[in-house]
């Protein structure tokens, strides 16, 4: 549907933006720093959906957007398009991840052991209303473990493949420069697996969860068990023009592997920038669902990838606020004309003949 561009009212438009900014007060470095420190998981979600890992910029986008996540993602993606690509990082494998949290719901004892790490899974969901009365909700200090867990953990999937539990498919190695980039190339169906995993990596968390949930609760054929869930920091290693490989730091990443028990053990995978457990679990389930012949929409590759795109989805919804005067008036004129023709046809129609009621026969 087309719409007419807004013309005139420049002063009104300027004042409307000022009204929006008035509720936010000044956006300064202190506010950005406070958001980055106090809302790390929201920062991670924005960075993941924007395909740009930079906590300070994500915090700035949230501050500038007043906490509107879709607007913040749009700001960050727009900024990303202005930046040049200076190189390609080396591939990162599971054993290379600096693992902070690693759990499995499929096995009690796994190589390397379970590592709970930071989580609220086992806490009481109590709102600390005392904060509103001036009582600070202070964090308790972390007690160091007697024997710290190793910084890196082995791959659980590799152990399962060695046991013959999961089929080991050959891995196709291609040059880094030839890896498809969803941020620069449009989706063309059927998509490659690299394109699908990249799209799910920056998909909308809420949309991914909704579609993943629909495949889990009976509409699809996916019955997931979390094979392995990791929160980690991935090393960013680059090759210097002179040939030396060096570390540029680490970025927070999430990854999930799920096993579906529908017919055989089918493995689904998802990973994203930042720590976002619900998204990678749901996305890994959609990875499995989209590879199966199923009529359910959430098992259709095109349906999943199109309808979990946060910027396009929010933009399409919000564009309906813009002027649609011409198209709506055209539809309204058509409706009025049809109604007038219909009413005229009713008035010109001859009256229906009256039929005398039949007499009832009484029998004894």
LINFENWO-V327992 format. One record per residue. RES is the residue in one letter. PSI is psi in degrees with one decimal (* if undefined). Layout:
BEGIN
{{RES | PSI} {RES | PSI}}
END
This chain:
BEGIN
{{X | 132.6} {X | 161.3} {X | 157.6} {X | 135.5} {X | 143.9} {X | 131.7} {X | 148.2} {X | 179.7} {X | 31.0} {X | -39.6} {X | -39.7} {X | -41.4} {X | -42.0} {X | -40.8} {X | -32.7} {X | -38.0} {X | -36.5} {X | -36.9} {X | -39.7} {X | -45.2} {X | -25.9} {X | -36.6} {X | -17.6} {X | -17.2} {X | -167.8} {X | 139.3} {X | 110.6} {X | 179.5} {X | -35.8} {X | -41.4} {X | -43.1} {X | -43.3} {X | -40.4} {X | -40.6} {X | -43.4} {X | -38.0} {X | -34.1} {X | -16.8} {X | 58.1} {X | -34.7} {X | -31.6} {X | -39.8} {X | -44.6} {X | -40.8} {X | -43.3} {X | -43.2} {X | -41.0} {X | -42.8} {X | -18.1} {X | -8.9} {X | 36.0} {X | 116.4} {X | 100.6} {X | 95.7} {X | -38.3} {X | -42.3} {X | -37.2} {X | -40.8} {X | -39.3} {X | -42.2} {X | -41.0} {X | -41.2} {X | -43.1} {X | -32.2} {X | 2.3} {X | 23.9} {X | -0.8} {X | 108.7} {X | -40.8} {X | -39.9} {X | -38.7} {X | -42.4} {X | -41.2} {X | -43.4} {X | -42.8} {X | -38.9} {X | -40.0} {X | -40.6} {X | -37.8} {X | -36.3} {X | -16.8} {X | -5.9} {X | 137.6} {X | 156.1} {X | 122.4} {X | -7.2} {X | 178.0} {X | 126.7} {X | 152.9} {X | 148.2} {X | 147.6} {X | 128.7} {X | 159.9} {X | -47.0} {X | -12.6} {X | -11.7} {X | 135.0} {X | 97.2} {X | 128.1} {X | -33.4} {X | 134.1} {X | 113.6} {X | 159.4} {X | 132.7} {X | -5.8} {X | -30.3} {X | 141.9} {X | -47.6} {X | 119.4} {X | 155.4} {X | 123.9} {X | -21.7} {X | 162.7} {X | 141.5} {X | 105.0} {X | -47.4} {X | -159.8} {X | 124.0} {X | 155.1} {X | 12.4} {X | -33.7} {X | 16.1} {X | 161.2} {X | 132.4} {X | 83.2} {X | 126.6} {X | 124.8} {X | 77.0} {X | -15.6} {X | -23.4} {X | -36.1} {X | -15.3} {X | 11.0} {X | 1.8} {X | 117.6} {X | 141.8} {X | 86.9} {X | 146.7} {X | 145.3} {X | 143.0} {X | 145.9} {X | 130.1} {X | 119.5} {X | 141.9} {X | 149.5} {X | -37.2} {X | 97.7} {X | 145.4} {X | 151.1} {X | 149.8} {X | -30.8} {X | 154.8} {X | 147.5} {X | 167.3} {X | 123.9} {X | -36.8} {X | -38.2} {X | -39.2} {X | -40.6} {X | -38.1} {X | -37.0} {X | -29.4} {X | -6.1} {X | 15.4} {X | -29.6} {X | 137.8} {X | 132.1} {X | 105.5} {X | 146.0} {X | 142.4} {X | 127.5} {X | 121.3} {X | 125.3} {X | 156.0} {X | 145.7} {X | -36.0} {X | -18.1} {X | 0.2} {X | 127.7} {X | 147.0} {X | 110.1} {X | -20.6} {X | -12.4} {X | -12.9} {X | 139.5} {X | 158.1} {X | 127.0} {X | 125.1} {X | 143.5} {X | 138.7} {X | 156.1} {X | 163.0} {X | -35.3} {X | -42.7} {X | -41.2} {X | -46.7} {X | -34.6} {X | -40.9} {X | -42.0} {X | -30.8} {X | -33.0} {X | 19.8} {X | 161.4} {X | 130.1} {X | -46.9} {X | -42.7} {X | -39.9} {X | -42.6} {X | -42.4} {X | -47.1} {X | -39.4} {X | -40.7} {X | -38.1} {X | -32.2} {X | -23.1} {X | -31.9} {X | 16.3} {X | -17.3} {X | -21.8} {X | -174.2} {X | 20.1} {X | 123.9} {X | 84.6} {X | 147.0} {X | 132.3} {X | 108.5} {X | -47.0} {X | 135.2} {X | 130.0} {X | 137.8} {X | 127.0} {X | 177.9} {X | 125.8} {X | 131.9} {X | 136.3} {X | 106.5} {X | 128.5} {X | 155.9} {X | 122.4} {X | 148.8} {X | -25.6} {X | -0.7} {X | -14.9} {X | 134.5} {X | 126.8} {X | 162.3} {X | 131.6} {X | 8.1} {X | -165.0} {X | 152.0} {X | 146.9} {X | 134.5} {X | 154.9} {X | 147.5} {X | 146.5} {X | 138.8} {X | 127.3} {X | 151.4} {X | 125.6} {X | 133.1} {X | 28.3} {X | -58.4} {X | -55.2} {X | 176.0} {X | 103.7} {X | 132.6} {X | 130.7} {X | 147.3} {X | 148.0} {X | 148.9} {X | 152.9} {X | 162.5} {X | 142.4} {X | 172.9} {X | 113.2} {X | 85.8} {X | -45.5} {X | -34.2} {X | -46.4} {X | -31.3} {X | -46.5} {X | -41.6} {X | -37.5} {X | -35.6} {X | -39.7} {X | -30.7} {X | -43.7} {X | -45.9} {X | -39.2} {X | -9.5} {X | 6.6} {X | 148.8} {X | 101.3} {X | 140.1} {X | -7.7} {X | 134.5} {X | -38.6} {X | -1.4} {X | 5.2} {X | 122.6} {X | -48.0} {X | -43.2} {X | -44.6} {X | -52.3} {X | -34.8} {X | -39.6} {X | 7.4} {X | 13.1} {X | 109.8} {X | -42.2} {X | -45.4} {X | -40.7} {X | -48.5} {X | -37.9} {X | -39.6} {X | -41.0} {X | -46.6} {X | -20.9} {X | -18.2} {X | -12.0} {X | -21.2} {X | 161.2} {X | 127.0} {X | 33.6} {X | -47.6} {X | -50.0} {X | -38.6} {X | -42.3} {X | -35.7} {X | -45.1} {X | -37.6} {X | -40.2} {X | -42.5} {X | -42.8} {X | -43.1} {X | -40.4} {X | -42.9} {X | -40.4} {X | -41.7} {X | -46.2} {X | -39.2} {X | -43.4} {X | -39.0} {X | -38.8} {X | -35.1} {X | -39.9} {X | -36.1} {X | -16.1} {X | 136.9} {X | 148.6} {X | 147.7} {X | 137.3} {X | 143.9} {X | 134.7} {X | 125.1} {X | 137.6} {X | 141.9} {X | 141.2} {X | 138.4} {X | 133.1} {X | 130.0} {X | 123.0} {X | 147.5} {X | *}}
END
